[in-house]
Amino acid sequence: MNAWQKILADVLKAADKALGVTIDPALVTIPPDSRFGDIAIPCFSFVQAQKKAPGVIAQEWAEKLSRVKTPLIKSAAAAGPYVNITLAAEGVADIVLEKNVGRPSFAKASEGRRVMIEYSQPNTHKEFHVGHLRNATLGAALVNLYRKSGYQVKAANYIGDVGAHVAKCLWALTKFHAKEKPPKGAEGAWLGKLYVEGHVKTEADEAAKEESKEILRKLEAGDKKLTALWKKTRAWSLQQFKDIYKDLGVAFDVWYFESAVENSGKKIVKELLKKKIARISEGATIVDLEKDKLGVFLVLRTDGTSLYSTKDLALAQEKFKKYKLDESIYVVDNRQSQYFKQLFRTLELMGFKKKMAHVAYEMVTTSGGAMSSRAGNVIRYEEVRAEVEKRLQKETKTRHPDWSAKKVAGVAHHIMIGALKFMMLQHDPSKVVVFNMDEALAFDGYTGPYIQYSYARIASILRKAPRLSLRAPRSGAKQSNALTEPEAKQLLLMLARFWDTVEEARATYNPAVLCRYLYETAKSFTDFYSKHKVLCDDPHQRAARLALCQATQGTLEAGMNILGIPWLEEM
């Protein structure tokens, strides 16, 4: 039982005894303004049993609860059909600081459940741009949310290393750049430029398009010369991806490649035909999903070449067979929503009954509109990193002229990573992200650096503390008795809700829930810190406030770790 659940359990136990009813914790809400109370009990569901209007029930219950003697209930008041309960700061502090700040209660229920989260999925022979960051950060955060909740998680990447985009890149390379050598260390970026060139020229010239298609057919047929070139250039892209993942602190347990599942996908299509799940239509192989209102699902082209669907069917089969998954999650942008509905329905027809989920997210745009690898108007990750780190190093050096160049560079890098990741995660997945580094780098407001700065501020306080002890002073008085200020109680209540917030973020596939929580927690700490001196003269009060600082720092750290945001002792 976590801290918030313990608080609710103790309050409702006292309420049940005083009122003679059983109140489901799920009914309890939080008032929009803390001036009206800390928790609220709606009385609508008790009308039939009580045979009274909800407002009358609320009035009677508030009067009874106001007379209850319990460490947690300070007062109760009716507000229409609700009973608003104000909690006692001492009781809240006692639970949050000393009893229930450990493992989440929902972990046991999820232990043993196997989940695979497939995310990132960049295409080789293309640029890795800031749009890819949203998928990478969202997927990594979901992996951490599931792991923190007790699930056995396999983080998977699925690389698009075959297909028309590869053929266009290799066509441009062999046609116009066969004798060129790519810049050392920037081979992947060079391929991205060739892809744009290949796409533009093949779209403008029908003969060029046919040449590109012929390269694709030869690759699928195993042409030795083209296959050797494909392997060489593919390795360049993969190295670029791995360097970027290392920079971002993103790791995968399993790497899948489209090239590895292509043939098995075609075999599955043949099986679908035999089982009459699929049929031939105008030369192509389709799965008719009209009765499910999902249209027609194309699984093989008329010329016999494979599609994303061909390979995804094979990959899904491999995932479930090898890892015995209870749930398979795909993090892919919302343009593919219809596709995944078709894919999941086809897999169900094949006999897969386990849970499959598509975590859809909106695109990343700039002030000038949407980005496109084909159009070549993307913002490359490496370019952003170089520009932002240069700016942050200059600002950090100005703030700390005594720091070494190595320390300045390290701090600047961590701030950059925190800013980028928080910018991508702070919005609900259904919302468009407008890429704006000036806003993302601000040290105040709803940003990653603000969360990092709050952590660093607490670290500074703890370094200055003559002695940090979570034990009660020798007088025997509890630390909770020294945390009676409204700002302290609001911060304690925020800390209490950490694990419930983690579960909400996981259950809704939405790390933005945790972003908002960390921001509100940091704000609550600022409110407390600005009004109450932590390193005060009173030793009892100082110890209590230091304990609250440490609990806040630990909570921020846990949340930042889930989001993949580095925490800093100094900024």
C-alpha distance (Angstrom), angle and dihedral (degrees) to the residues before:
residue distance angle dihedral
M1 . . .
N2 3.81 . .
A3 3.80 125.5 .
W4 3.81 97.4 -92.8
Q5 3.79 92.7 46.3
K6 3.81 89.7 48.9
I7 3.81 90.9 52.0
L8 3.81 91.9 50.0
A9 3.80 92.6 44.4
D10 3.81 92.8 52.5
V11 3.81 93.8 45.2
L12 3.80 93.8 47.4
K13 3.80 92.5 45.3
A14 3.81 89.0 57.4
A15 3.81 91.0 42.7
D16 3.81 93.6 49.3
K17 3.80 90.3 52.1
A18 3.80 94.3 47.0
L19 3.81 96.2 43.2
G20 3.79 101.4 34.7
V21 3.80 93.5 -127.9
T22 3.80 136.7 101.2
I23 3.80 113.9 -119.4
D24 3.79 118.5 -159.8
P25 3.85 110.7 -131.5
A26 3.81 87.7 -137.1
L27 3.82 88.8 68.8
V28 3.79 93.5 60.4
T29 3.80 115.8 103.0
I30 3.80 135.3 -177.1
P31 3.83 116.6 -115.7
P32 3.82 114.1 -119.5
D33 3.82 90.1 -123.1
S34 3.81 122.2 41.6
R35 3.82 89.6 -145.7
F36 3.80 87.2 75.4
G37 3.79 94.5 50.8
D38 3.79 142.9 -71.3
I39 3.79 100.2 -99.3
A40 3.80 133.3 15.5
I41 3.80 133.5 -152.9
P42 3.83 115.1 -153.2
C43 3.82 112.4 -145.0
F44 3.82 100.7 -158.2
S45 3.81 95.8 101.8
F46 3.82 92.0 54.3
V47 3.82 96.6 56.9
Q48 3.80 96.0 95.4
A49 3.81 95.7 47.1
Q50 3.81 94.5 42.2
K51 3.83 94.3 39.0
K52 3.80 89.5 -142.1
A53 3.80 137.1 106.8
P54 3.83 114.0 -90.2
G55 3.81 91.3 -116.4
V56 3.81 91.2 55.1
I57 3.80 91.4 47.9
A58 3.81 90.6 50.2
Q59 3.81 91.8 51.4
E60 3.81 93.7 49.5
W61 3.80 93.9 44.8
A62 3.80 93.1 47.8
E63 3.80 90.6 54.5
K64 3.80 92.0 49.8
L65 3.81 94.4 45.4
S66 3.80 91.6 49.8
R67 3.80 87.9 63.2
V68 3.82 94.8 49.8
K69 3.80 115.1 110.9
T70 3.80 108.1 -143.1
P71 3.83 133.9 133.9
L72 3.81 91.0 -118.8
I73 3.81 107.6 43.8
K74 3.79 113.7 74.4
S75 3.80 98.5 166.6
A76 3.80 143.8 -23.8
A77 3.80 131.8 -148.0
A78 3.79 135.9 178.5
A79 3.79 118.8 -118.5
G80 3.78 107.2 -178.8
P81 3.83 107.4 -65.3
Y82 3.83 92.7 -10.3
V83 3.78 133.6 86.5
N84 3.80 107.7 -144.5
I85 3.79 113.9 -156.6
T86 3.78 123.5 -161.4
L87 3.78 111.7 -153.3
A88 3.79 124.7 -138.9
A89 3.80 110.9 -110.7
E90 3.81 92.9 -140.8
G91 3.79 92.9 54.5
V92 3.79 92.5 48.0
A93 3.81 92.1 48.2
D94 3.78 91.6 48.9
I95 3.81 91.1 57.9
V96 3.80 99.6 38.2
L97 3.82 97.3 45.7
E98 3.78 101.5 36.7
K99 3.78 115.5 18.4
N100 3.77 122.4 29.6
V101 3.77 113.4 23.0
G102 3.80 95.3 110.2
R103 3.75 134.9 86.6
P104 3.81 119.8 -7.1
S105 3.80 116.0 -102.5
F106 3.81 93.0 -131.8
A107 3.81 93.0 60.8
K108 3.80 94.9 86.3
A109 3.79 92.7 53.1
S110 3.80 91.0 54.2
E111 3.80 99.3 40.9
G112 3.77 112.3 119.2
R113 3.80 94.8 19.6
R114 3.78 109.3 128.2
V115 3.78 119.4 -142.1
M116 3.78 132.3 175.2
I117 3.79 118.9 -158.2
E118 3.78 113.4 -165.1
Y119 3.77 114.2 -164.0
S120 3.81 147.8 145.4
Q121 3.85 95.4 38.2
P122 3.82 99.2 175.9
N123 3.78 120.9 -177.1
T124 3.78 118.3 -118.0
H125 3.80 116.5 -125.7
K126 3.83 89.4 38.1
E127 3.80 135.2 92.0
F128 3.82 120.3 -90.6
H129 3.80 100.6 -133.9
V130 3.80 137.7 174.8
G131 3.79 89.9 -89.8
H132 3.80 87.8 67.0
L133 3.80 89.0 56.5
R134 3.79 92.8 71.2
N135 3.79 92.4 58.3
A136 3.81 93.4 42.6
T137 3.81 95.0 48.9
L138 3.81 94.3 41.0
G139 3.80 92.8 49.7
A140 3.81 94.3 45.3
A141 3.82 90.9 49.6
L142 3.81 91.1 50.8
V143 3.81 90.0 50.6
N144 3.81 89.6 53.4
L145 3.81 93.1 45.0
Y146 3.80 91.1 53.5
R147 3.80 93.6 44.7
K148 3.80 92.0 47.9
S149 3.79 87.3 52.2
G150 3.80 92.6 56.2
Y151 3.81 102.3 -99.2
Q152 3.79 124.6 139.8
V153 3.79 100.1 -120.4
K154 3.78 132.4 -168.4
A155 3.79 112.0 -163.7
A156 3.80 108.2 -150.3
N157 3.78 134.7 -170.3
Y158 3.80 121.5 -161.5
I159 3.78 112.1 -160.1
G160 3.79 120.3 -154.3
D161 3.79 97.2 -140.4
V162 3.82 98.9 151.6
G163 3.76 135.7 46.4
A164 3.78 142.1 71.0
H165 3.81 94.0 -42.1
V166 3.82 91.2 58.5
A167 3.79 91.0 48.0
K168 3.82 91.7 51.7
C169 3.79 91.9 50.3
L170 3.81 93.5 48.0
W171 3.80 90.6 45.2
A172 3.81 90.8 55.9
L173 3.80 91.1 44.3
T174 3.81 96.0 51.1
K175 3.80 94.1 38.1
F176 3.80 101.3 46.7
H177 3.82 111.2 5.0
A178 3.81 106.7 36.6
K179 3.80 93.5 124.4
E180 3.80 97.0 42.6
K181 3.79 126.2 101.3
P182 3.81 118.2 -143.5
P183 3.82 119.5 -123.5
K184 3.79 109.6 -86.5
G185 3.78 111.3 -102.9
A186 3.81 91.8 11.5
E187 3.79 100.5 70.0
G188 3.80 93.1 121.7
A189 3.80 92.8 53.4
W190 3.81 89.6 48.3
L191 3.80 90.6 55.0
G192 3.79 89.2 51.0
K193 3.80 90.2 58.6
L194 3.81 91.0 48.9
Y195 3.79 90.0 51.7
V196 3.81 90.9 55.0
E197 3.79 90.0 48.7
G198 3.79 91.4 48.1
H199 3.79 93.4 48.2
V200 3.80 94.7 48.9
K201 3.81 94.3 47.0
T202 3.81 96.8 44.1
E203 3.80 91.3 49.0
A204 3.80 90.8 51.9
D205 3.82 97.5 45.2
E206 3.80 124.0 48.7
A207 3.81 92.7 -158.7
A208 3.80 90.8 52.6
K209 3.79 89.8 48.8
E210 3.81 90.2 54.1
E211 3.81 90.6 49.7
S212 3.81 89.2 52.7
K213 3.80 91.2 49.0
E214 3.78 89.7 50.6
I215 3.81 89.7 54.8
L216 3.81 88.6 52.4
R217 3.80 91.8 50.9
K218 3.81 91.6 48.1
L219 3.81 91.5 49.6
E220 3.79 91.3 52.0
A221 3.81 89.1 47.3
G222 3.82 91.0 53.2
D223 3.81 101.3 -110.5
K224 3.83 103.6 -171.1
K225 3.81 99.4 -141.9
L226 3.80 95.0 45.9
T227 3.79 92.2 42.3
A228 3.81 90.5 54.9
L229 3.81 90.6 50.7
W230 3.81 90.4 46.2
K231 3.81 91.8 52.4
K232 3.80 92.3 48.6
T233 3.80 95.3 48.8
R234 3.81 92.7 39.6
A235 3.80 88.9 58.1
W236 3.81 89.7 55.0
S237 3.79 91.7 55.2
L238 3.79 93.8 44.9
Q239 3.79 91.7 52.2
Q240 3.79 89.9 51.6
F241 3.82 90.5 51.1
K242 3.80 92.9 48.7
D243 3.80 91.6 50.1
I244 3.80 90.7 51.8
Y245 3.82 93.1 46.5
K246 3.80 89.9 51.5
D247 3.79 89.3 50.7
L248 3.81 90.9 50.8
G249 3.80 94.9 44.0
V250 3.81 90.9 -119.3
A251 3.81 119.4 146.0
F252 3.80 135.9 -178.2
D253 3.79 131.5 -152.8
V254 3.79 94.0 -160.9
W255 3.79 132.2 31.2
Y256 3.79 117.5 -159.9
F257 3.79 126.0 -173.5
E258 3.78 129.0 -158.6
S259 3.79 89.3 -136.5
A260 3.81 90.8 60.6
V261 3.81 96.2 54.9
E262 3.79 100.0 37.7
N263 3.81 97.7 95.8
S264 3.80 95.2 41.9
G265 3.80 87.6 50.6
K266 3.79 90.9 58.7
K267 3.81 89.8 50.2
I268 3.80 90.0 53.4
V269 3.82 89.8 51.8
K270 3.82 88.6 55.5
E271 3.81 89.2 51.6
L272 3.79 90.4 50.3
L273 3.80 88.9 54.1
K274 3.81 91.7 49.8
K275 3.80 91.6 50.1
K276 3.81 90.0 46.2
I277 3.81 90.6 -121.7
A278 3.81 87.0 120.0
R279 3.79 132.2 33.1
I280 3.80 140.2 -172.3
S281 3.79 115.8 -97.9
E282 3.81 120.7 178.8
G283 3.80 89.6 -23.9
A284 3.81 95.8 -51.3
T285 3.80 126.6 100.3
I286 3.80 114.7 -118.9
V287 3.80 141.5 172.7
D288 3.79 109.1 -138.0
L289 3.81 107.6 -137.1
E290 3.79 96.7 163.6
K291 3.81 92.6 118.9
D292 3.81 87.9 57.4
K293 3.82 88.7 49.6
L294 3.80 89.1 -117.2
G295 3.79 99.0 113.9
V296 3.79 122.2 -139.2
F297 3.81 122.3 -27.8
L298 3.81 112.8 -148.9
V299 3.82 111.4 -148.3
L300 3.84 102.9 167.7
R301 3.82 132.2 22.3
T302 3.80 124.2 -121.1
D303 3.82 90.8 -107.1
G304 3.81 90.8 53.8
T305 3.80 96.2 -108.1
S306 3.77 118.6 136.1
L307 3.80 130.9 -109.4
Y308 3.80 134.1 -154.9
S309 3.80 86.8 -90.8
T310 3.81 92.7 54.8
K311 3.77 91.0 56.4
D312 3.82 96.9 37.7
L313 3.80 91.0 57.7
A314 3.80 89.9 54.8
L315 3.78 93.5 44.3
A316 3.80 93.2 50.9
Q317 3.79 90.3 51.4
E318 3.81 91.2 50.1
K319 3.82 92.7 48.2
F320 3.79 96.1 51.7
K321 3.81 94.4 40.4
K322 3.81 97.2 49.3
Y323 3.81 101.3 36.6
K324 3.84 102.5 29.6
L325 3.78 89.9 -133.3
D326 3.78 125.3 -160.0
E327 3.79 91.0 -164.5
S328 3.80 135.3 14.6
I329 3.80 117.3 -160.0
Y330 3.80 125.8 -166.5
V331 3.82 119.7 -163.0
V332 3.80 104.3 -158.0
D333 3.81 132.4 141.1
N334 3.79 120.1 -88.6
R335 3.80 94.3 -106.5
Q336 3.80 85.4 79.7
S337 3.82 96.6 52.5
Q338 3.81 95.1 108.9
Y339 3.80 90.6 44.5
F340 3.80 92.6 55.6
K341 3.80 92.3 48.0
Q342 3.80 87.3 55.1
L343 3.81 92.9 44.5
F344 3.81 93.9 49.5
R345 3.81 92.5 47.1
T346 3.81 90.9 50.0
L347 3.81 90.2 49.5
E348 3.81 89.1 51.0
L349 3.81 89.2 53.1
M350 3.81 87.1 51.6
G351 3.81 89.4 55.6
F352 3.80 104.2 -95.3
K353 3.80 107.2 139.3
K354 3.81 101.0 164.8
K355 3.78 121.1 109.2
M356 3.80 115.9 -80.0
A357 3.79 122.0 -176.7
H358 3.78 134.5 -173.5
V359 3.80 112.2 -151.9
A360 3.79 100.3 -156.5
Y361 3.77 122.1 -164.3
E362 3.79 136.2 -177.8
M363 3.76 124.9 -111.2
V364 3.79 131.0 -91.2
T365 3.79 112.4 -118.0
T366 3.78 137.3 177.9
S367 3.79 128.8 -133.8
G368 3.80 85.2 -91.8
G369 3.80 94.3 55.5
A370 3.80 137.9 -101.0
M371 3.80 123.6 -4.9
S372 3.80 123.2 -129.5
S373 3.80 130.9 -172.9
R374 3.80 88.8 -153.8
A375 3.79 92.3 55.5
G376 3.80 91.9 42.9
N377 3.82 93.8 -130.1
V378 3.79 97.0 123.9
I379 3.80 130.2 125.1
R380 3.79 107.3 -124.7
Y381 3.80 117.7 -134.6
E382 3.81 92.9 -132.3
E383 3.80 90.9 53.8
V384 3.80 92.1 51.0
R385 3.78 92.0 47.3
A386 3.81 94.0 50.9
E387 3.81 94.4 46.2
V388 3.81 96.9 43.8
E389 3.80 95.6 43.7
K390 3.80 90.6 50.8
R391 3.80 89.6 52.5
L392 3.80 94.1 45.5
Q393 3.79 93.6 46.7
K394 3.79 89.4 55.2
E395 3.82 92.3 48.9
T396 3.81 93.1 44.8
K397 3.80 92.3 48.8
T398 3.81 89.2 52.1
R399 3.81 91.2 53.0
H400 3.81 93.8 43.2
P401 3.82 110.7 28.1
D402 3.81 89.7 165.5
W403 3.81 94.3 61.0
S404 3.80 121.5 103.2
A405 3.80 119.2 -110.9
K406 3.81 89.4 -112.2
K407 3.80 92.9 54.5
V408 3.80 92.2 45.9
A409 3.81 91.1 51.0
G410 3.81 92.6 47.5
V411 3.80 94.6 50.1
A412 3.81 92.0 44.4
H413 3.80 90.7 51.9
H414 3.81 93.0 50.8
I415 3.80 91.9 48.6
M416 3.81 89.7 50.0
I417 3.82 92.0 51.1
G418 3.81 91.4 46.6
A419 3.80 92.0 49.3
L420 3.81 94.6 48.3
K421 3.79 95.6 45.4
F422 3.79 95.4 45.0
M423 3.81 90.5 48.8
M424 3.81 89.2 55.4
L425 3.81 95.9 43.0
Q426 3.81 103.4 38.5
H427 3.80 93.8 77.8
D428 3.79 124.4 70.8
P429 3.83 108.1 -102.4
S430 3.82 89.4 -112.9
K431 3.82 90.9 62.5
V432 3.80 126.3 85.2
V433 3.81 115.4 -115.2
V434 3.79 113.8 -138.2
F435 3.79 106.3 -154.8
N436 3.82 108.3 -126.6
M437 3.80 117.4 154.8
D438 3.82 94.6 -175.6
E439 3.80 90.3 62.3
A440 3.80 93.5 40.1
L441 3.82 93.3 54.1
A442 3.81 96.3 52.3
F443 3.81 114.4 123.2
D444 3.79 91.2 -145.5
G445 3.78 131.0 50.0
Y446 3.79 130.4 31.8
T447 3.82 97.9 -23.2
G448 3.78 141.9 116.2
P449 3.82 94.4 -113.9
Y450 3.83 89.5 55.3
I451 3.81 90.3 56.9
Q452 3.81 90.5 45.1
Y453 3.80 91.3 48.3
S454 3.82 91.5 51.0
Y455 3.79 89.2 53.5
A456 3.82 91.8 47.9
R457 3.80 91.2 48.8
I458 3.81 90.6 55.5
A459 3.81 90.2 46.5
S460 3.80 88.8 54.3
I461 3.81 91.3 51.8
L462 3.79 92.3 49.7
R463 3.81 91.4 49.2
K464 3.78 89.6 54.8
A465 3.80 94.0 48.1
P466 3.84 111.5 109.2
R467 3.77 89.6 -143.5
L468 3.79 132.6 -4.8
S469 3.78 115.9 -149.4
L470 3.79 129.5 164.8
R471 3.78 91.3 -165.3
A472 3.79 122.7 102.2
P473 3.84 114.8 -101.8
R474 3.81 118.6 -96.8
S475 3.81 90.8 -99.1
G476 3.80 86.7 75.6
A477 3.80 94.0 -120.6
K478 3.78 116.0 138.5
Q479 3.79 120.7 -115.7
S480 3.79 87.7 -129.1
N481 3.81 89.4 68.7
A482 3.81 89.0 64.7
L483 3.83 95.1 53.5
T484 3.79 100.5 72.0
E485 3.81 99.7 123.5
P486 3.85 116.2 114.1
E487 3.81 90.5 -123.3
A488 3.81 91.2 52.9
K489 3.79 91.7 50.4
Q490 3.81 93.2 49.1
L491 3.80 90.0 51.2
L492 3.81 91.2 48.0
L493 3.80 90.8 51.1
M494 3.81 89.9 51.1
L495 3.81 90.4 52.0
A496 3.79 90.8 48.4
R497 3.81 91.6 58.3
F498 3.82 96.3 54.3
W499 3.79 98.8 103.3
D500 3.79 93.8 42.9
T501 3.80 87.6 52.6
V502 3.80 91.1 50.8
E503 3.80 89.9 52.3
E504 3.80 92.7 48.0
A505 3.81 91.1 50.4
R506 3.81 91.0 49.5
A507 3.80 96.5 44.5
T508 3.81 92.2 49.8
Y509 3.84 95.4 40.2
N510 3.80 86.4 -125.0
P511 3.84 120.9 127.2
A512 3.83 88.3 178.9
V513 3.81 85.8 80.8
L514 3.81 88.6 63.3
C515 3.82 92.0 43.0
R516 3.79 90.3 56.9
Y517 3.79 91.0 46.3
L518 3.82 93.0 52.5
Y519 3.79 90.9 47.7
E520 3.82 92.4 50.1
T521 3.81 90.5 46.2
A522 3.81 91.3 50.8
K523 3.81 89.4 48.3
S524 3.81 91.1 49.5
F525 3.79 89.6 52.0
T526 3.81 90.8 49.9
D527 3.81 89.9 51.2
F528 3.81 90.4 50.8
Y529 3.81 95.4 43.1
S530 3.81 94.9 47.3
K531 3.81 92.0 56.0
H532 3.80 103.7 33.9
K533 3.79 126.9 48.8
V534 3.80 109.3 -132.0
L535 3.80 97.9 -161.2
C536 3.79 92.8 51.2
D537 3.81 126.6 156.0
D538 3.81 96.9 -106.6
P539 3.85 105.2 88.3
H540 3.81 94.0 -155.1
Q541 3.80 93.3 51.0
R542 3.80 91.9 41.7
A543 3.81 91.9 54.1
A544 3.80 91.2 48.8
R545 3.78 93.6 49.4
L546 3.79 91.8 46.3
A547 3.79 89.1 51.9
L548 3.80 89.0 52.3
C549 3.81 89.8 49.3
Q550 3.78 91.4 51.3
A551 3.81 92.3 48.3
T552 3.80 90.1 49.7
Q553 3.79 92.5 48.4
G554 3.80 91.2 49.5
T555 3.79 91.7 50.4
L556 3.80 93.4 48.1
E557 3.80 89.6 48.0
A558 3.81 92.9 51.0
G559 3.80 91.6 49.0
M560 3.79 93.9 45.7
N561 3.80 90.5 49.7
I562 3.80 89.6 55.3
L563 3.80 91.5 50.9
G564 3.80 91.7 44.2
I565 3.81 92.9 -118.4
P566 3.83 114.8 146.4
W567 3.80 116.0 -123.6
L568 3.77 119.6 -141.8
E569 3.79 132.4 -153.1
E570 3.80 90.2 -155.8
M571 3.79 134.4 21.6
